[in-house]
């Protein structure tokens, strides 16, 4: 079942009742209006239907009972800063019944295996980047496909970086001198927002698959609590890029995110991708990918299942 992404950008009282998220508006609650009016402004959502919840206002109140229910149902909570950019991610500590066994298998994975899995990850990332440039701008990108084929175990020649330099050079042709960076100019903030949503999707799927999001196959930054999520999301990033590229082609530049832009970026979990021979919503594909990651650690299969960017969508 496709899970819902809920966004809260206004003051709200959020609580739990009968397995439902209960949403109340404080402006109505604190106003001297008849009870039937207050009841009409109460909304409910089944907890089991929620996948990601985005909190983007300082006057949002959540009850402990609701938090417990959300985490028990493996909901990822994204919190935003005063500048309305995602700043925190809350995930459940346990998301699989065989957690300890799966952690052991993951921690005992050999270095050669991790290097092979990173090779596959980089190859698919470059292929998806190439397909994105071709689909959006009609570019000939044989060189990128060649680089993808030349990636070796562990990507010790850093073809990922070479491909990235080329990719970002042509990603936004209408923006002279564009440079990709966390604190860079427009449209970096759109990319950052989309990547934050994507990271939550991948991290949530990894937890569901019983894997440690802190222990990556390539990323090893001791200050990063989501190393494995940052590894596995790499081939998914071009899907965010494609959404942002289309936005830039159609919209006027702006340094703040509009409501319409947020809606498009928050729809990333439900966008269709092609994986394992069939079309699937991205959030479902993420679960397919993370399940295959565990099977690779366990020696059941040899290849991670990643989505393949299609030229027509």
N, C-alpha and C positions, 0 to 999 in steps of 0.2 A: 504494500500500500504506500502511495506517495504521501509523505508527511508534509504538514503545512509549515511555512515560515511566517511567524507573526512579528510585526513591527509595532512598537509603541513609541510615538514621538510626542505625546502629550501627557499631562498629568493623569495618573490612573491608580486606582486601588485594585490590586490583583490578589485573589485569594482562591481557596479550594473548597468545593462543595460537591459531594457525591461523584467524585472522579472527574469533575469539570473545573476548568479554569473559569473563574468568575471575574468579569471586568466591570468595574464601576467607575464612573466619572466623578471626581471630587467636587467639581463645580455644581453638579446636580445634587449630590449627597448633602452638601452644606447649604443648600438653598431651601427656603421655606416653600416647598411645593408639595402637592398631594402625593401620597405614597404610590398611587398608580402611575404617576409620572416618573417617579424614581424607578419603579419596576420596569417601565418601558425602556429605560436607559441602562439596564443591566444586560450584559451579553455573556454567553457561555460558550466554551469550546472544549470538547472532549480532550483530556490530557493525552490520550493515546494517539490523537491525530496530529500532535505537534512534533516537529523535528528540530526546528531552530526558533529561538525567541530573541529578538533584538530589543534592548532597552535603551532608549535614546532621549531621556528626559530626567532631570534631577528630582522631580516630584512624582516619581513612580514608587509605590509602596507594594512590597510583596510579603506575604505571610510565610513563616517557616514551614507550615504544612504544605503550601504550594511548592516551595523549593524542593522539599523532600519528594513530592510526587513527580515533579519534573525530572529530577535526577534519577529517580527510580525507573522512569520510562525513557531514560537515555536521551533527554532533550539537551541540546547545546544552548547555553545562554551567552549571548554576546552583549557586552555593555559598552556604551559609547562615552566619549569624553565631551567636554563643553564645546568642542569644535565639531561635534556630531560624527566623529570618526571612531570606529571600533577600537577599544583600548584593552578589553579583557575578555577572556573566554572561560566559562565554567562548565566542567564536564563531570560525569559520575566517576567515582573511583573504581567501580566494578561494573562491567557491562556484559560479562559472559560467565556461564556457570562453571566452565573448566579453566578459570583464570590462571591459577598457579601453574598448571601444566603448560598452558600456552606461553606464559612468561618464560618458563624454563626452556622451552623449545626455541623461543626467540633469542634468549640470552646465550644459548649454546650454538647459535648459527655461526658457521666458520667465516673467516675473513674472505676466502675465495668466493664463497657463496654470496656474501654481501657485495663484493665487487661485480659479480655477474649480474646481480639484481640491479645495481646502479647503472651498469652498462645498458640494460634493457630500458631502464627509466629514462636515461638521457637520449637513447635512440628514439623512443616514442615521443619525447618532448620535442626534439628537433623536427621530426616528421610532422607533428601537429602544428608547429610553428610555420613550417614550409607550406602546409595545406592552408593555413590561415591567410598568409600573404597571397597565395594564388586565388583563394576563394573571394577575398575582399577586394583585391586590386588587380587580379589577373596576371600577377607576376610569374615569370619563369624562374623556378627555384631549384633547378637540377643540382646546383652546387650544395644546397642544404641537404637534399636527399643523399648526395654523395657523402657529406660529412656524417650523416646519421649512420650510413653503412660502415664508415671507417671507425666508429667508436669501439674501443676495445675495453676489456675488463677493467673496471674502476675508472674509466675515462682518464687515464694518466696523461693524455696529451691535451686535455681540457678543450675538447671539441664543443662541449656545451657552451663555454665562454665565447668561442669563436663564432658559433652560430648565433648566440645572443647578440653580439655586437652587430652582426649583419642584419638580424631580424629587427632590432630596435631602430636601426638606421632608416628602415623603410616602413616602419609600423604606422607612422602618422605623417604622410608626405605633405599635408597642408600646414604642418607646424615646423617651421624652420629651426633647425638645431635642437630638436627634441632629444632629451636625455632621460633615460629611465632611472628613477631614484625614489627612495622612500619620501624624501622631502623636496622632490623636484616640482617643477612648474606643471601647469595643466597639460595633459589630463592625468597626471600621476595620482591625484587624489581619487579619481574614479577607479583606477587600477587598484590602488591600495584598499579601497572599500570592497571591491569585488573579490580581491584575494582574501580578505578577512572572512567574508562569507564562505568562500571556497574552503579555507582552512578549517572553519568550524564543521563543514560537511565532512571533510576527510577525517578530522580528528574524531568526530562522533562515530563514523564508520569503523575506525580502528579500534575504538573502545568496545564497540559491539562485537568485533571479531576477537576480542580478548587480547589485544596487543598493547604493549607499552608505547605510548606516543612519545615518551621521552627518549627512547633508544632508537636512533636512526640507523639506516644502512650506509649513509654517507655523511649527513650533517652530524656534527659532534660538538657544537658549541655548548660549553658547560652552563651558559646563561639562558639557553633555549629549552623551554619545557615541552616543545612540540617538534622535536627533531624528525621523528618518523613521519609525522603529518607533513612537514615541509619537504621531505623526500618524495612521498607518494603523490603529493599534489602537483608536482612539476609537469607531468604530461597533461594535466587538467588546466593549467594556467592559460594556454591559448584559447580556451573557451571563454574565459573572462575577457581576454584581449579582444576577441572577435566582437563581443558585445560592446566593449568600449570603442573600438574602431568604428562600428556602425553608429554609435552615439555621436562621435566627433564629426562624422560625415554629415549628420543631420542637424546638429545643434550649434548654437553660438557658444564660444568659450566662456567659462565662468569658474571662479576659484572656490565656490561653495556648491554643495550638492543640492539640487532641486528635489522636490518631492517625486517628480516624474523619473528623475535619474535613479533615485533610491529604489523605486518600484522595479525598474528594469534590472538593477543589480541584485535585488532581493529575490528575483525570479530565477536566478542562476541555478539553484538546486533542482528546479523542475524542467530546465531546458533539456531537449532531447539530444542524446549522444549515441554513437554507434560503438557497441562493445560486444565482443564474443559472438559476432555474426548477427546481431539484432539491435534494434533501436531500444533505448531505455532512458528514463529520466536520469539526469546526472546523479542525483542522490542515491538512486538504486544502483547505478553503475559503480559508484564509490564503494558500496557494500560488496559488489562483485570483485572489485579490485582488492579490497582489504582482506576478503576471504581467501583470495588467491595468494596474497602475501604470506598469510599463515601457512598455507599448504606448501609454499616454497620453503619456508623455514623447516617444516616438518618432513620435507623430502618427498611429498606426495606428487608434486608437479615441479617443473623446471622453469616455468615462465609466468610472470605476473600478467594478469589480464588488465590491459589499459584500454581506454577508448581511443578510437581512430577518427581523427577529424575528417569529415566528409566535405567535399567541395560545394555541395548544394545545401549544407546546413548541418 
